[in-house]
């Protein structure tokens, strides 16, 4: 099934791939994506489903996770796309021989829409230092590359901070408070209303 991918949706996928977007299957010339969010972000996941409705064969489902250590149950909502050739254009940006990495030319793919969906997926609440981008899943050189790309593309002055948890180091990006007016002007036209709080709007 050769369905074209609209430019706006291409940007959404590029942004979500910097965040929580997963791969549910890879064939020779097509790929399927898995969108998943905590149930508290139900409005946002349904917004994403509305964007990709024509690329899916089923509806969102609820997934239950129980942690016996704390006797705690969490819920998430997810949906799967079909495996389609048009998605390969996004997959090939980030994956080499099945391994995800940040491409050296990531700055060429950054747009206002990409940034809005990256923040929606992985942006933290605003702190005294600014907005956090939770990039803990990437290596230090990759996070530094992303930070430099943000600064070059949008004129931000982001910085990379080292954090430690459970004996391991990871790296996150701060967008300083002084950059927030510019940030809001870029992303608010594209942020779902349930995500406005992430930029203090």
N, C-alpha and C positions, 0 to 999 in steps of 0.2 A: 504494500500500500504506500504509494508515493504521494504524501501530503506535503504541500509547501509549508514552511515555517515563517510566519510573519515577523518582520523586523522587531516589533515591540516585544514579541514573545521570545525571540532570540536573546534580547537584552535581559529579560526577566530570568531566563535560564542561566545566563552567564553570571548574573548577580547571585542567584540562589546557589549556584555551584560553589561560590565563595563562602556560602553559609551551610545550610543543612540539607541541601538536595542530595539524594542518594541515587545509586544505580541499581535497578532491579533486574536487569538482564542485558547482555551484550551478544549480538549475533554478528555474522560476518560483516554485514553492511547496515546494521541498524542497532539502536539502543533504546531501552525503556528506562524511565526515571521513576523514582519513588519520592513523593513529597510527604513529609511527616512533621507534625508540630504537636507540642503539648496541648492537651484539651483546653487549657486556659487561653490558647490562641486559636480557638475554634473559628472565629470570624475571619481571621487571616487565612487559614487553610481553605475555608470555603471560598474566599476571594480567589485564591490560586486555582482552585478547582473550576471556578467559573471561567477563568482565563483559558484553561487547558481542556475544557469539557469536550471539545471536538477531537481531542487526541487520546481520549480515554474510552474504555469499554465498560467500566464499572463506576460505582459511586464510592465516596469516602467511607472508610470503616474505622471502628474504634479498636484500639489495641490496648490490652491490659498488661501491666507489668507489676508483679508482686515481689517485694524485697523481704524475704523472711528474716533477715538480720534485724530489721526495724519494724517488721510486721506492717509494712506500708505498701499501699497499692497506688500506682500512678496510671494515668490514662493518656493516650495520645490518639490523634486522628491522622489517618494517612490515606493516600490514593496513589494508584499506579497509572502510568501512561501506557499506551501501546508501544511496542518496539517498532520504531519508524526510522527510515533512512535520513529524514530531515533533521533528526536530533544529533546525527553524527557530527555536524558542524560545530556543535557545542562540546560534545564529548572529546573531539580531537584537539580542542584547545587545551584541555586539562590532563588528558591521559596519554601516556607513552607506554606501550606494551603492558597495558592494564594497570599502570601505577599512576596515581594522581600526583600532579605537581603544578606549581604556578609557573606559567610560561614566562620567559624573559621579556616578551613583548606585551605583557598584560596591560600596560598603559594604553595600548591601541584599542583595547576592548572596553575601557572604562567610559561610561556615559552617566548622565543623571539617573537614568532608569536603572542601570546596573547598580549604582551606588544605593539607590532607594531600596532595592530588594536585598542587597547585601546587608544593609542596616536592619531591615525587617527580620532577616534570618538570624544575624549574629551580632547586632548592635545591643549594647547594654544600656542601662539607665544612665542618665547624665550624672556625673559626680562633680566634686569641686574642681577636678582637673579637666573635665570635658566629657566627651562621648567615648566610650570604650568599644572597640571592635574586637570580638573574641576570636582571635586567630590562633588559638592554642593548638589546632590540628596541623599547623604548618611549621616547617623548620625555621630557624632564625634567619637564614639568608632569604627565604621566601617571604617572611614577614617584613624584613627590611626592604625587599623589592616592592612589596605592596605599598608600604609607607611612602617610598620614594615616588611610586607611580601616582598615588593620591596627591602628593605635593606638586608634582609636575603637571598633572592634568587639570586640577581644580584650584591650584594656588593655596592649598592648605599648608599648615606647618605641623603635620603629624609627627609623633615620636613613638619609638618602640620601647616598651618596658619589659623587663624580665620579671617573671613571677615564679614562685616555687610552690609545689603542692605534692605531698606524698613522696618526697624525695626526688622529684623530677622538675626540671626547668621548662617553662614554656614562655611564649612571647605574645604580647598583645599590643594593639595600636591605640593610641589616644589621639582623638581630634580635639585640640584645645578649645576652651570656651570661646576664645576670641574668634574662632572659625565658625561658630555655630550660626550666626546670622547668614553667612554665605551658604553654609550647609543646608539650612532650612529653605533658602530660596531655590536651591537645586533639587531637593528631594521631595518637598511637600506636595508638589503637583502629582507625584507618582506614588506616594505612600498611601496604603490603605488607612482609613481613619483610625482603626484599632492600633496602629503603629505610630501615630503622631506623638505619643508620649515619649518615644525613644529619642526624639530631637527636641523635647521640651516644648512642644506645641499643643 
